[in-house]
């Protein structure tokens, strides 16, 4: 993609390394699982973050998104996941008036986030050593989503 940069771990919390990474970054990739705990915890972190920081491009990336729809009963209603979680993430990160630029292209695009690919999780180097023609449909989608993230960073 012609990008040049330094990737720093920017875990949430009060760790010195994470705080330093977030302070020097121009782009923060906010990777979150679309679960309730991750959505709410990440939203709370960025509400506090916005109070003290500005001028960042925060790219919201749902990660480990299930590839099959799932229906669950919650609060007396049936909710279809991950589609319901997608709506909740869009609401949570629609931060009008924020000092930061929240980029939701990975949430509101043709594909919701990065699909959960077991082989990528357990064999991290698989993309370096596999014939790309042998990837499954979902693995191809994940690979395209990784490329999309690089384009978003390059263009923002």
Rosetta blueprint (number, residue, H / E / L):
1 X L
2 X L
3 X L
4 X L
5 X L
6 X L
7 X L
8 X L
9 X L
10 X L
11 X L
12 X L
13 X L
14 X L
15 X L
16 X H
17 X H
18 X H
19 X H
20 X H
21 X H
22 X H
23 X H
24 X H
25 X L
26 X L
27 X E
28 X E
29 X E
30 X E
31 X E
32 X E
33 X E
34 X L
35 X L
36 X H
37 X H
38 X H
39 X H
40 X H
41 X H
42 X H
43 X H
44 X H
45 X H
46 X H
47 X H
48 X H
49 X H
50 X H
51 X H
52 X H
53 X L
54 X L
55 X L
56 X L
57 X E
58 X E
59 X E
60 X E
61 X E
62 X E
63 X E
64 X L
65 X E
66 X L
67 X L
68 X L
69 X L
70 X E
71 X E
72 X E
73 X E
74 X E
75 X L
76 X L
77 X E
78 X E
79 X E
80 X E
81 X E
82 X L
83 X H
84 X H
85 X H
86 X H
87 X H
88 X H
89 X H
90 X H
91 X H
92 X H
93 X L
94 X L
95 X L
96 X L
97 X L
98 X L
99 X L
100 X L
101 X E
102 X E
103 X E
104 X L
105 X H
106 X H
107 X H
108 X H
109 X L
110 X L
111 X L
112 X L
113 X L
114 X L
115 X E
116 X L
117 X L
118 X H
119 X H
120 X H
121 X H
122 X H
123 X L
124 X L
125 X L
126 X H
127 X H
128 X H
129 X H
130 X L
131 X L
132 X H
133 X H
134 X H
135 X L
136 X L
137 X H
138 X H
139 X H
140 X H
141 X H
142 X H
143 X H
144 X H
145 X H
146 X H
147 X H
148 X H
149 X H
150 X H
151 X H
152 X H
153 X H
154 X H
155 X H
156 X L
